[in-house]
């Protein structure tokens, strides 16, 4: 049955109920009839799930598996039998209202999926065999197809540029607001937005395997995977319901034979016990809070594959980080420079930048970026000599940019600079003119600002921080010192990362691993909580339990705070729910309350529990 029809019937039931309330007392028969109609109209959804789901689950598991709804149905029918028509209607109205509010919480958590699906591209311009272009559905694309992406349009799927260039906004994938320049051979991702140029690309992935599709799938998976507490409650629900059903005849018999009640009073108190003991609030203690937490985090760029990982995050005691691309920017930058004062610096910079523009080395782009004022010399060409660097002859002089050859002498001052920068974990590049060092450049992959804040946060919360890197010990320790990481393990292979994660797990119960590369995948899979950066490789994202879509580690600290808040809210809900059940049961046995008050307090407590869980939608760091 569609939920829209159930809600419509629910509101019709409310109107019928209020009509019954305002009718004068002399129309008591009509009033009671309207209350009975309210039970079956407003409770259509509740009755369907109570008996329908119980039958389905019992058949599938080959044993009696009742749910909470069936207790509510029996309580309403019992109230009608003893003539408490208004109480029966009120019971169903409040219970159904609480049920729809819980579904509202679930629907809120699915809004992130809806918005992501709307962002997904639907059509593409595909090259046909006759050389023409045809608009086709993205789902029809195959690996190897050639596509044309027009200016201002979405990239239809993952692929590689084969013709032209582009400035692409990749915020949908990695949260970065600054467009990225793409050339022939560069990878592009489905769902991103092309700038003011048109380019051609070849499809490299099926539409269901793109980074964008994986993100959508992870959010969907998260909705279907409640937290450990929620799962426990769901497993205990049938046992609890069966226990209450077993106790009902005992309560009925105990009245006349042990407490000297009349049979009518005993039956009334049995119905009151049924209302009081129904664990509606307990069942709603964890699910709305978990779904609200997942929804909030998805909206803020943190995707959880399951509620259990969110619940466990607050138990974190050790967190390990990959260095490159996770703690650092992932690209080198020029941090220090020195040029011989006797050399014309402007001319030398023109030569350096011209040579570096002819190289595809990662350091080359960093050097070019550092000196935007330099002019490119059209009459200078260079060669890339493996093992030494770039070499060029220009206007009677020989230039080398790269490593220092054994035959080149270096002054003590330059040697001190080189030693100082190397000790700081930086890569030193020499500028040589006619066998003489005329300049030095130091480059380094600098830490992210968000990483500095995140490490400080975890250190402050007494969570051990560890950095794992394949870089040299000097580079690793230099970055760790800047970030104040507590432990550094450098110069290691992927399998070694797994060993370290396992050794950390022997010391602390909950260990997380944060990474972005293929080499991090084994460690991510073995950690209690694997956390992948959104810009990472497909393998890393696949095996991770959490994805930081916006590559911002401050989002992880937000998730940690929200996890603690969520677990606190769930505990509050459980204690409150059990307290209400115990209180109402005692008051009912002492004959100090009636069914009307029992309905109001019990279902009112369910509403409060759900609203308390929904507070996580508004949680901010």
BANUNU-390616 format. One record per residue (C-alpha): residue number from 1; residue in one letter; x, y, z. Coordinates in Angstrom, 3 decimals, always signed. Layout:
# BANUNU-390616
NUM,A,X,Y,Z
...
END
This chain:
# BANUNU-390616
1,X,+0.000,+0.000,+0.000
2,X,+1.279,+3.439,-0.860
3,X,+2.059,+5.670,+2.071
4,X,+0.206,+8.601,+0.460
5,X,-3.103,+6.727,+0.686
6,X,-2.393,+5.757,+4.282
7,X,-1.765,+9.382,+5.232
8,X,-4.942,+10.480,+3.453
9,X,-6.973,+7.899,+5.384
10,X,-5.237,+8.952,+8.589
11,X,-6.369,+12.565,+8.181
12,X,-9.872,+11.438,+7.214
13,X,-9.892,+9.410,+10.439
14,X,-8.884,+12.518,+12.402
15,X,-11.821,+14.464,+10.948
16,X,-14.235,+11.628,+11.742
17,X,-12.872,+11.510,+15.299
18,X,-13.423,+15.242,+15.856
19,X,-16.948,+15.000,+14.461
20,X,-17.607,+12.302,+17.056
21,X,-16.172,+14.500,+19.806
22,X,-18.377,+17.511,+19.051
23,X,-21.614,+15.550,+18.750
24,X,-23.985,+16.157,+21.698
25,X,-24.222,+13.479,+24.378
26,X,-27.688,+12.347,+23.302
27,X,-26.178,+10.977,+20.080
28,X,-24.009,+8.502,+21.965
29,X,-24.636,+5.679,+19.505
30,X,-23.511,+7.818,+16.563
31,X,-20.511,+9.077,+18.560
32,X,-19.339,+5.558,+19.327
33,X,-19.942,+4.461,+15.756
34,X,-17.758,+7.328,+14.480
35,X,-15.020,+6.346,+16.940
36,X,-15.103,+2.742,+15.668
37,X,-14.939,+3.985,+12.083
38,X,-11.943,+6.120,+13.095
39,X,-10.111,+3.025,+14.327
40,X,-10.423,+1.210,+11.005
41,X,-9.960,+4.249,+8.731
42,X,-7.056,+5.962,+10.493
43,X,-5.604,+2.590,+11.500
44,X,-5.825,+1.019,+8.053
45,X,-2.055,+1.194,+7.634
46,X,-1.393,+0.022,+11.205
47,X,-3.783,-2.931,+10.926
48,X,-2.326,-3.910,+7.550
49,X,+1.222,-3.936,+8.888
50,X,+0.193,-5.552,+12.169
51,X,-1.462,-8.622,+10.705
52,X,-0.033,-8.555,+7.168
53,X,+3.628,-8.263,+8.160
54,X,+3.188,-10.765,+10.984
55,X,+1.810,-13.348,+8.534
56,X,+4.551,-12.670,+5.963
57,X,+7.399,-12.809,+8.490
58,X,+5.978,-15.909,+10.168
59,X,+5.703,-17.707,+6.837
60,X,+9.192,-16.715,+5.697
61,X,+10.848,-17.714,+8.990
62,X,+8.546,-20.702,+9.650
63,X,+7.732,-19.491,+13.150
64,X,+5.462,-16.944,+14.846
65,X,+7.073,-13.498,+14.376
66,X,+4.682,-10.771,+15.594
67,X,+5.391,-7.032,+15.509
68,X,+4.418,-4.088,+17.681
69,X,+1.536,-3.104,+15.418
70,X,-0.372,-6.260,+16.303
71,X,-0.294,-5.292,+20.007
72,X,-1.811,-1.913,+19.122
73,X,-4.529,-3.595,+17.051
74,X,-5.405,-5.961,+19.897
75,X,-5.439,-3.070,+22.378
76,X,-7.837,-1.099,+20.165
77,X,-10.140,-4.092,+19.658
78,X,-10.088,-4.815,+23.387
79,X,-10.986,-1.205,+24.193
80,X,-13.947,-1.426,+21.794
81,X,-15.118,-4.673,+23.452
82,X,-15.207,-3.055,+26.901
83,X,-16.976,+0.019,+25.525
84,X,-14.011,+2.457,+25.582
85,X,-14.700,+3.602,+22.030
86,X,-13.112,+7.034,+22.366
87,X,-9.964,+5.559,+23.954
88,X,-9.679,+3.001,+21.146
89,X,-9.848,+5.733,+18.508
90,X,-7.350,+7.891,+20.401
91,X,-4.953,+4.936,+20.737
92,X,-4.920,+4.292,+16.985
93,X,-4.682,+7.993,+16.059
94,X,-1.674,+8.636,+18.279
95,X,+0.071,+5.391,+17.338
96,X,-0.495,+5.946,+13.599
97,X,+0.686,+9.558,+13.945
98,X,+3.882,+8.419,+15.662
99,X,+4.370,+5.774,+12.968
100,X,+4.071,+8.336,+10.166
101,X,+6.447,+10.679,+11.987
102,X,+9.024,+7.878,+12.107
103,X,+8.578,+7.355,+8.375
104,X,+9.045,+11.101,+7.925
105,X,+12.437,+10.772,+9.591
106,X,+13.307,+7.973,+7.183
107,X,+12.120,+9.993,+4.184
108,X,+14.245,+12.931,+5.289
109,X,+17.281,+10.688,+5.202
110,X,+16.392,+9.667,+1.633
111,X,+16.269,+13.259,+0.399
112,X,+20.009,+13.169,-0.201
113,X,+19.474,+10.272,-2.616
114,X,+16.756,+12.216,-4.435
115,X,+18.967,+15.271,-4.833
116,X,+21.865,+13.131,-6.036
117,X,+19.669,+11.346,-8.567
118,X,+18.491,+14.701,-9.905
119,X,+22.122,+15.691,-10.393
120,X,+22.900,+12.546,-12.376
121,X,+23.161,+13.130,-16.155
122,X,+20.524,+11.429,-18.305
123,X,+21.653,+12.029,-21.926
124,X,+24.841,+12.129,-23.979
125,X,+25.949,+13.135,-27.488
126,X,+27.282,+9.878,-28.970
127,X,+29.386,+9.559,-32.159
128,X,+27.709,+7.281,-34.707
129,X,+29.379,+5.049,-37.312
130,X,+28.544,+7.496,-40.106
131,X,+30.290,+10.333,-38.267
132,X,+27.106,+12.008,-37.049
133,X,+26.208,+12.777,-33.445
134,X,+23.100,+11.405,-31.747
135,X,+21.567,+12.125,-28.354
136,X,+21.210,+8.839,-26.440
137,X,+20.407,+7.830,-22.873
138,X,+23.419,+7.520,-20.574
139,X,+22.297,+4.003,-19.684
140,X,+22.907,+2.946,-23.320
141,X,+26.570,+3.986,-23.303
142,X,+29.290,+1.368,-23.469
143,X,+32.978,+1.434,-22.697
144,X,+34.828,+2.722,-25.761
145,X,+32.043,+4.989,-27.041
146,X,+33.084,+8.461,-28.190
147,X,+31.061,+11.349,-26.777
148,X,+30.942,+15.094,-27.288
149,X,+30.435,+17.314,-24.258
150,X,+29.088,+20.772,-25.062
151,X,+29.972,+23.903,-23.151
152,X,+27.934,+24.336,-19.982
153,X,+26.597,+20.765,-20.006
154,X,+27.139,+17.827,-17.682
155,X,+29.790,+15.228,-18.341
156,X,+27.579,+12.167,-18.975
157,X,+29.837,+9.461,-17.558
158,X,+33.415,+8.709,-16.524
159,X,+35.974,+8.803,-19.314
160,X,+39.112,+10.335,-20.796
161,X,+39.414,+13.438,-22.961
162,X,+40.515,+12.585,-26.522
163,X,+40.101,+15.969,-28.224
164,X,+40.035,+19.525,-26.940
165,X,+40.383,+20.891,-23.423
166,X,+38.003,+21.933,-20.670
167,X,+37.595,+23.723,-17.372
168,X,+35.371,+21.419,-15.312
169,X,+33.520,+22.089,-12.085
170,X,+33.896,+18.873,-10.058
171,X,+32.001,+20.053,-6.980
172,X,+29.445,+17.256,-7.428
173,X,+32.218,+14.695,-6.959
174,X,+34.795,+16.228,-4.630
175,X,+33.198,+19.418,-3.311
176,X,+35.898,+21.652,-4.775
177,X,+34.468,+24.968,-5.945
178,X,+37.438,+25.882,-8.165
179,X,+37.139,+24.365,-11.685
180,X,+39.920,+22.061,-12.846
181,X,+41.700,+22.451,-16.153
182,X,+41.579,+19.269,-18.239
183,X,+43.590,+18.368,-21.332
184,X,+43.773,+15.398,-23.720
185,X,+44.419,+12.260,-21.673
186,X,+42.932,+13.649,-18.456
187,X,+40.151,+11.806,-16.664
188,X,+36.686,+13.339,-16.369
189,X,+33.801,+12.223,-14.170
190,X,+30.097,+11.863,-14.825
191,X,+27.911,+14.440,-13.100
192,X,+30.518,+17.221,-13.248
193,X,+29.882,+20.434,-15.204
194,X,+31.827,+21.494,-18.303
195,X,+32.891,+25.124,-18.677
196,X,+32.957,+27.286,-21.808
197,X,+34.593,+24.842,-24.205
198,X,+33.528,+21.723,-26.109
199,X,+35.546,+18.518,-25.985
200,X,+35.383,+14.893,-27.005
201,X,+35.907,+11.954,-24.683
202,X,+35.952,+8.181,-24.695
203,X,+33.871,+6.238,-22.168
204,X,+35.994,+4.225,-19.726
205,X,+33.319,+2.949,-17.328
206,X,+29.814,+1.577,-17.413
207,X,+27.203,+4.063,-16.138
208,X,+26.640,+1.896,-13.054
209,X,+30.332,+1.912,-12.155
210,X,+31.068,+5.635,-12.256
211,X,+32.209,+7.539,-9.187
212,X,+28.873,+9.369,-9.143
213,X,+26.902,+6.106,-9.280
214,X,+28.974,+4.698,-6.433
215,X,+28.193,+7.714,-4.271
216,X,+24.458,+7.271,-4.886
217,X,+24.699,+3.552,-4.116
218,X,+26.507,+4.215,-0.845
219,X,+23.819,+6.605,+0.367
220,X,+21.131,+4.045,-0.526
221,X,+23.041,+1.318,+1.309
222,X,+23.318,+3.532,+4.373
223,X,+19.524,+3.879,+4.609
224,X,+19.088,+0.103,+4.739
225,X,+21.741,-0.513,+7.373
226,X,+20.672,+0.665,+10.852
227,X,+23.050,+0.984,+13.762
228,X,+23.963,-1.879,+16.052
229,X,+21.555,-0.626,+18.723
230,X,+18.747,-0.320,+16.197
231,X,+19.417,-3.833,+14.903
232,X,+19.365,-5.257,+18.430
233,X,+16.027,-3.616,+19.157
234,X,+14.569,-4.934,+15.906
235,X,+15.712,-8.473,+16.757
236,X,+14.236,-8.283,+20.275
237,X,+10.884,-6.883,+19.080
238,X,+9.243,-10.265,+18.192
239,X,+10.450,-11.819,+21.470
240,X,+9.077,-8.913,+23.472
241,X,+5.692,-9.031,+21.697
242,X,+5.396,-12.794,+22.246
243,X,+6.197,-12.289,+25.947
244,X,+3.418,-9.704,+26.311
245,X,+0.952,-11.942,+24.475
246,X,+1.882,-14.777,+26.865
247,X,+1.345,-12.557,+29.919
248,X,-2.069,-11.257,+28.826
249,X,-4.106,-14.292,+29.963
250,X,-2.084,-14.417,+33.197
251,X,-3.007,-10.795,+33.947
252,X,-6.654,-11.578,+33.153
253,X,-6.689,-14.576,+35.495
254,X,-4.689,-12.883,+38.236
255,X,-7.383,-10.222,+38.697
256,X,-10.277,-12.391,+39.910
257,X,-8.196,-15.104,+41.595
258,X,-5.396,-13.090,+43.241
259,X,-6.519,-9.447,+43.441
260,X,-10.258,-9.911,+43.980
261,X,-11.155,-7.924,+40.855
262,X,-14.307,-8.496,+38.902
263,X,-13.944,-10.121,+35.508
264,X,-14.866,-6.851,+33.789
265,X,-12.282,-4.927,+35.813
266,X,-9.685,-7.605,+35.173
267,X,-10.374,-7.494,+31.424
268,X,-10.131,-3.687,+31.513
269,X,-6.773,-3.855,+33.308
270,X,-5.541,-6.473,+30.839
271,X,-6.245,-4.034,+28.008
272,X,-4.527,-1.307,+30.049
273,X,-1.505,-3.581,+30.483
274,X,-1.500,-4.249,+26.736
275,X,-1.388,-0.518,+26.043
276,X,+1.251,+0.184,+28.666
277,X,+3.554,-2.673,+27.689
278,X,+3.565,-2.049,+23.949
279,X,+7.187,-1.023,+23.212
280,X,+6.429,+1.615,+20.560
281,X,+8.789,+4.199,+22.028
282,X,+11.526,+1.613,+22.580
283,X,+11.318,+0.474,+18.957
284,X,+11.571,+4.086,+17.819
285,X,+14.536,+4.857,+20.073
286,X,+17.311,+4.186,+17.570
287,X,+16.034,+4.158,+13.979
288,X,+14.880,+7.809,+13.615
289,X,+18.025,+9.058,+15.359
290,X,+20.299,+6.919,+13.172
291,X,+18.575,+7.900,+9.934
292,X,+18.569,+11.562,+10.934
293,X,+22.282,+11.394,+11.684
294,X,+23.054,+9.741,+8.329
295,X,+20.926,+12.325,+6.514
296,X,+22.619,+15.236,+8.258
297,X,+26.066,+13.907,+7.430
298,X,+25.180,+13.159,+3.818
299,X,+24.015,+16.750,+3.470
300,X,+27.385,+17.843,+4.843
301,X,+29.467,+15.679,+2.539
302,X,+30.033,+12.570,+4.689
303,X,+28.524,+9.325,+3.400
304,X,+28.162,+6.305,+5.714
305,X,+27.584,+2.828,+4.281
306,X,+25.751,+1.795,+7.435
307,X,+24.402,+3.137,+10.695
308,X,+26.620,+0.776,+12.697
309,X,+29.730,+2.610,+11.487
310,X,+28.254,+5.917,+12.599
311,X,+27.366,+4.445,+15.988
312,X,+30.873,+3.018,+16.419
313,X,+32.683,+6.199,+15.375
314,X,+32.282,+7.778,+18.807
315,X,+34.094,+4.738,+20.275
316,X,+37.185,+5.576,+18.226
317,X,+40.478,+5.322,+20.108
318,X,+43.058,+5.238,+17.291
319,X,+42.959,+6.772,+13.833
320,X,+45.574,+6.172,+11.130
321,X,+46.054,+8.452,+8.125
322,X,+47.684,+8.030,+4.759
323,X,+49.892,+11.050,+4.071
324,X,+49.727,+12.051,+0.415
325,X,+46.355,+13.428,-0.627
326,X,+44.839,+12.762,+2.789
327,X,+46.857,+14.838,+5.214
328,X,+48.633,+16.771,+2.489
329,X,+47.451,+18.577,-0.639
330,X,+48.638,+15.749,-2.872
331,X,+50.672,+18.048,-5.139
332,X,+54.089,+19.632,-4.464
333,X,+54.534,+23.374,-4.082
334,X,+57.655,+25.520,-4.085
335,X,+58.343,+26.421,-0.459
336,X,+61.860,+27.919,-0.638
337,X,+64.038,+29.441,-3.345
338,X,+67.539,+30.868,-3.688
339,X,+69.257,+32.438,-6.723
340,X,+72.825,+33.584,-7.070
341,X,+72.666,+37.415,-6.818
342,X,+75.272,+37.713,-9.567
343,X,+72.901,+36.109,-12.104
344,X,+70.159,+38.050,-13.891
345,X,+67.155,+36.569,-12.104
346,X,+64.437,+37.603,-14.567
347,X,+66.217,+36.030,-17.522
348,X,+66.975,+32.906,-15.508
349,X,+63.313,+32.551,-14.500
350,X,+62.272,+32.797,-18.150
351,X,+64.655,+29.955,-18.981
352,X,+63.529,+27.817,-16.009
353,X,+59.821,+28.194,-16.738
354,X,+60.289,+27.545,-20.477
355,X,+62.173,+24.327,-19.746
356,X,+59.684,+23.147,-17.121
357,X,+56.716,+23.758,-19.431
358,X,+58.196,+21.117,-21.727
359,X,+58.098,+18.518,-18.946
360,X,+55.178,+16.518,-17.529
361,X,+56.883,+15.878,-14.185
362,X,+54.766,+16.796,-11.118
363,X,+57.507,+19.130,-9.889
364,X,+57.513,+20.958,-13.222
365,X,+53.959,+22.258,-12.875
366,X,+54.716,+23.402,-9.327
367,X,+57.731,+25.397,-10.516
368,X,+55.789,+26.927,-13.417
369,X,+52.976,+27.858,-11.021
370,X,+55.449,+29.523,-8.666
371,X,+56.693,+31.997,-11.284
372,X,+53.672,+33.256,-13.250
373,X,+55.544,+36.439,-14.214
374,X,+58.111,+34.540,-16.249
375,X,+57.927,+34.667,-20.057
376,X,+58.051,+31.584,-22.264
377,X,+60.956,+31.635,-24.742
378,X,+59.911,+30.367,-28.155
379,X,+63.466,+29.602,-29.318
380,X,+64.409,+27.356,-26.376
381,X,+63.952,+23.596,-26.390
382,X,+65.148,+21.091,-23.837
383,X,+65.637,+17.371,-23.326
384,X,+64.593,+15.223,-20.420
385,X,+67.560,+13.125,-19.340
386,X,+66.524,+10.244,-17.111
387,X,+68.459,+10.327,-13.867
388,X,+69.572,+13.956,-14.116
389,X,+66.664,+16.170,-15.155
390,X,+66.073,+18.763,-17.875
391,X,+68.936,+19.985,-20.067
392,X,+69.011,+22.800,-22.633
393,X,+71.456,+24.937,-24.609
394,X,+70.465,+28.570,-24.930
395,X,+72.496,+31.467,-26.338
396,X,+75.827,+29.770,-25.778
397,X,+75.133,+28.457,-22.301
398,X,+74.243,+24.984,-21.011
399,X,+71.485,+24.712,-18.386
400,X,+70.470,+21.789,-16.188
401,X,+67.475,+21.621,-13.820
402,X,+67.299,+18.600,-11.547
403,X,+69.723,+16.532,-9.523
404,X,+73.288,+17.546,-8.835
405,X,+75.811,+15.629,-10.934
406,X,+78.984,+14.430,-9.143
407,X,+81.102,+16.621,-11.412
408,X,+79.368,+19.823,-10.239
409,X,+80.899,+21.619,-7.297
410,X,+78.708,+23.332,-4.710
411,X,+79.521,+26.112,-2.260
412,X,+79.346,+25.464,+1.497
413,X,+76.461,+27.949,+1.749
414,X,+74.426,+26.112,-0.882
415,X,+75.249,+22.811,+0.784
416,X,+73.877,+24.142,+4.090
417,X,+70.680,+25.282,+2.385
418,X,+70.293,+21.907,+0.722
419,X,+70.867,+20.073,+4.004
420,X,+68.433,+22.274,+5.905
421,X,+65.664,+21.829,+3.347
422,X,+66.254,+18.086,+2.990
423,X,+66.078,+17.605,+6.750
424,X,+62.698,+19.330,+6.643
425,X,+61.440,+16.651,+4.238
426,X,+61.616,+18.828,+1.140
427,X,+62.772,+17.896,-2.351
428,X,+65.655,+20.085,-3.547
429,X,+66.050,+20.959,-7.233
430,X,+69.327,+22.484,-8.507
431,X,+69.596,+25.107,-11.239
432,X,+72.965,+24.706,-12.974
433,X,+74.484,+27.031,-15.601
434,X,+77.719,+25.982,-17.266
435,X,+78.630,+23.528,-14.496
436,X,+77.917,+26.073,-11.726
437,X,+74.994,+26.047,-9.299
438,X,+73.135,+29.335,-9.736
439,X,+69.931,+28.509,-7.854
440,X,+68.104,+26.072,-5.604
441,X,+64.400,+25.350,-5.252
442,X,+62.761,+23.389,-2.425
443,X,+59.412,+21.708,-3.000
444,X,+57.069,+19.892,-0.674
445,X,+53.580,+18.458,-0.525
446,X,+52.230,+20.741,+2.188
447,X,+49.700,+19.699,+4.858
448,X,+46.079,+20.690,+4.423
449,X,+44.642,+23.273,+6.776
450,X,+41.719,+20.944,+7.449
451,X,+44.191,+18.196,+8.383
452,X,+45.893,+20.418,+10.942
453,X,+42.553,+21.193,+12.582
454,X,+41.465,+17.540,+12.491
455,X,+44.666,+16.215,+14.081
456,X,+44.421,+18.852,+16.782
457,X,+40.797,+17.829,+17.408
458,X,+41.596,+14.117,+17.750
459,X,+44.623,+14.758,+19.952
460,X,+42.450,+16.914,+22.206
461,X,+39.903,+14.095,+22.490
462,X,+42.619,+11.602,+23.496
463,X,+42.451,+9.664,+20.240
464,X,+45.826,+8.379,+19.093
465,X,+46.828,+9.747,+15.667
466,X,+49.121,+7.723,+13.395
467,X,+50.488,+8.577,+9.942
468,X,+51.315,+5.808,+7.458
469,X,+53.299,+6.707,+4.347
470,X,+55.463,+5.175,+1.683
471,X,+57.609,+8.325,+1.609
472,X,+61.017,+8.609,+3.217
473,X,+61.347,+8.820,+6.960
474,X,+62.593,+12.431,+6.767
475,X,+59.598,+13.572,+4.712
476,X,+57.113,+11.658,+6.845
477,X,+58.487,+12.948,+10.134
478,X,+58.606,+16.516,+8.803
479,X,+54.913,+16.437,+7.891
480,X,+54.034,+14.694,+11.164
481,X,+55.859,+17.389,+13.130
482,X,+53.934,+20.161,+11.375
483,X,+50.624,+18.407,+12.052
484,X,+51.545,+17.147,+15.548
485,X,+50.723,+13.545,+14.605
486,X,+51.614,+11.319,+17.561
487,X,+53.175,+8.410,+15.638
488,X,+54.717,+8.111,+12.175
489,X,+55.486,+4.968,+10.192
490,X,+57.284,+5.792,+6.933
491,X,+58.748,+3.991,+3.930
492,X,+56.189,+1.159,+4.010
493,X,+54.362,-0.941,+1.424
494,X,+50.562,-1.550,+1.381
495,X,+50.828,-4.939,+3.083
496,X,+52.814,-3.329,+5.879
497,X,+49.976,-0.877,+6.447
498,X,+47.674,-3.835,+7.083
499,X,+50.088,-5.251,+9.653
500,X,+50.206,-1.917,+11.436
501,X,+46.408,-1.622,+11.492
502,X,+46.145,-5.113,+13.003
503,X,+48.783,-4.321,+15.606
504,X,+46.912,-1.153,+16.556
505,X,+43.691,-3.168,+16.914
506,X,+45.392,-5.384,+19.468
507,X,+46.014,-2.321,+21.630
508,X,+42.728,-0.445,+21.154
509,X,+39.283,-1.868,+20.300
510,X,+38.233,+0.601,+17.573
511,X,+40.719,+1.688,+14.897
512,X,+39.925,+3.848,+11.861
513,X,+41.980,+4.247,+8.704
514,X,+41.758,+7.263,+6.390
515,X,+43.165,+7.044,+2.860
516,X,+42.569,+7.730,-0.810
517,X,+44.727,+5.434,-2.943
518,X,+44.815,+1.896,-4.202
519,X,+47.664,+1.221,-1.792
520,X,+45.397,+2.220,+1.093
521,X,+42.594,-0.195,+0.149
522,X,+43.867,-3.212,+2.142
523,X,+44.274,-1.106,+5.275
524,X,+40.835,+0.481,+4.781
525,X,+39.256,-2.957,+4.490
526,X,+40.952,-4.267,+7.637
527,X,+40.268,-1.271,+9.870
528,X,+37.179,-1.242,+12.086
529,X,+36.107,+1.886,+10.228
530,X,+37.595,+2.548,+6.778
531,X,+37.335,+6.170,+5.660
532,X,+38.038,+7.165,+2.043
533,X,+38.577,+10.616,+0.597
534,X,+36.013,+11.414,-2.122
535,X,+38.747,+12.204,-4.639
536,X,+40.382,+8.842,-4.037
537,X,+40.496,+5.816,-6.281
538,X,+37.467,+3.622,-6.959
539,X,+39.033,+0.754,-5.026
540,X,+39.493,+2.870,-1.914
541,X,+35.903,+4.105,-2.089
542,X,+34.573,+0.575,-2.652
543,X,+36.198,-0.964,+0.421
544,X,+35.678,+2.016,+2.756
545,X,+32.819,+2.285,+5.235
546,X,+32.742,+6.087,+5.114
547,X,+33.465,+8.549,+2.289
548,X,+34.425,+12.193,+2.802
549,X,+32.928,+13.542,-0.425
550,X,+34.453,+17.003,-0.027
551,X,+37.961,+15.786,+0.899
552,X,+37.759,+17.822,+4.078
553,X,+38.932,+16.127,+7.271
554,X,+37.042,+18.667,+9.367
555,X,+33.920,+16.827,+8.156
556,X,+35.256,+13.734,+9.912
557,X,+35.510,+15.605,+13.210
558,X,+31.918,+16.732,+12.675
559,X,+30.866,+13.114,+12.118
560,X,+32.676,+12.084,+15.319
561,X,+30.814,+14.736,+17.307
562,X,+27.491,+13.771,+15.751
563,X,+28.142,+10.089,+16.497
564,X,+28.570,+10.861,+20.181
565,X,+25.420,+12.972,+20.174
566,X,+23.462,+10.232,+18.378
567,X,+24.473,+7.528,+20.855
568,X,+23.565,+9.832,+23.730
569,X,+20.125,+10.499,+22.240
570,X,+19.512,+6.771,+21.661
571,X,+20.446,+5.993,+25.281
572,X,+18.149,+8.770,+26.498
573,X,+15.327,+7.350,+24.386
574,X,+15.809,+3.794,+25.631
575,X,+15.881,+4.810,+29.313
576,X,+12.870,+7.094,+28.886
577,X,+10.899,+4.441,+26.969
578,X,+11.521,+1.707,+29.525
579,X,+10.684,+4.076,+32.384
580,X,+7.314,+4.924,+30.803
581,X,+6.490,+1.231,+30.261
582,X,+7.341,+0.363,+33.886
583,X,+5.460,+3.380,+35.262
584,X,+2.283,+2.713,+33.273
585,X,+2.335,-1.005,+34.118
586,X,+2.597,-0.272,+37.843
587,X,-0.101,+2.410,+37.756
588,X,-2.384,+0.066,+35.836
589,X,-1.937,-2.767,+38.336
590,X,-2.581,-0.308,+41.207
591,X,-5.756,+0.860,+39.419
592,X,-4.422,+4.433,+39.471
593,X,-4.914,+5.121,+35.773
594,X,-7.326,+4.337,+32.975
595,X,-6.897,+3.379,+29.337
596,X,-7.321,+6.963,+28.128
597,X,-4.406,+8.207,+30.216
598,X,-2.423,+5.112,+29.356
599,X,-2.895,+5.793,+25.648
600,X,-1.984,+9.452,+26.033
601,X,+1.164,+8.855,+28.090
602,X,+2.362,+5.830,+26.149
603,X,+1.900,+7.151,+22.637
604,X,+2.917,+10.609,+23.741
605,X,+6.228,+9.148,+24.910
606,X,+6.661,+7.591,+21.437
607,X,+6.200,+10.977,+19.815
608,X,+8.751,+12.528,+22.174
609,X,+11.280,+9.777,+21.401
610,X,+10.928,+10.280,+17.642
611,X,+11.148,+14.069,+17.910
612,X,+14.219,+13.666,+20.108
613,X,+15.835,+11.571,+17.355
614,X,+14.902,+14.094,+14.672
615,X,+16.934,+16.725,+16.520
616,X,+20.011,+15.290,+14.804
617,X,+18.782,+16.787,+11.521
618,X,+19.530,+20.178,+13.059
619,X,+22.821,+19.211,+14.711
620,X,+25.687,+21.547,+13.924
621,X,+29.281,+21.389,+15.044
END
